[in-house]
Amino acid sequence: MARVRIEDAVGTAAVRECAADAAGASRDIRALAVRYTLQLLAEKASGNTVEVRVPPFGAVQCIAGPRHTRGTPPNVVETDAATWLALAMGTLAWQDGIATGRIHASGQRADLAGELPLL
């Protein structure tokens, strides 16, 4: 079953609300902002080589290349919602997130530096 696409106006509003008050944004708004930015990533870097996980809100597959079909994918990026939104908005650089341990990336293709920021 295909996911329903989040409209740009709705997604952008959620991201702006999180940017303005990250600690005060409701869980629903954070979830919407995360899902919207993951949607943008999947659209920008279509493919199935890297799985990007932002628990508990969502995950997408992206980046062109070899496709995995069973089990844990060989290329995985995982981070929390606050870190993901900072990456998506450009307030955190990929290299800084890796260096501080806020981003967990495994696999040869699990580098999203060229795809971020999204907004």
MOKA-V907205 format. One line per field, one symbol per residue. ss: DSSP state (H for helix, E for strand, C for the rest). phi: phi as a letter, one per 30 degrees, with the letter a starting at -180 (. if undefined). psi: psi as a letter, one per 30 degrees, with the letter a starting at -180 (. if undefined). A space follows every 10 residues. Layout:
ss=???
phi=???
psi=???
//
This chain:
ss=CCCCCCCHHH HHHHHHHHHH CCCCCCHHHH HHHHHHHHHH HHHHCCCCCE EEEECCCEEE EECCCCCCCC CCCCCEEEEC HHHHHHHHHC CCCHHHHHHC CCEEEECCCC CCCCCCCCC
phi=.ddddddedd dddddddddd aedcdddddd dddddddddd ddddbdlbdc cccbdcclab caidkeccbb idddbbbbad dddedddddi cbdedddddc idccbbjdcd bcedccdcc
psi=kklkkkkeee eeeeeeeeee ieffkleeee eeeeeeeeee eeeeikagek kkkikgflkl kakkakklfk aklfjkkkll eeeeeeeefg fkkeeeeeef gfkjkklfgh jgeffllf.
//
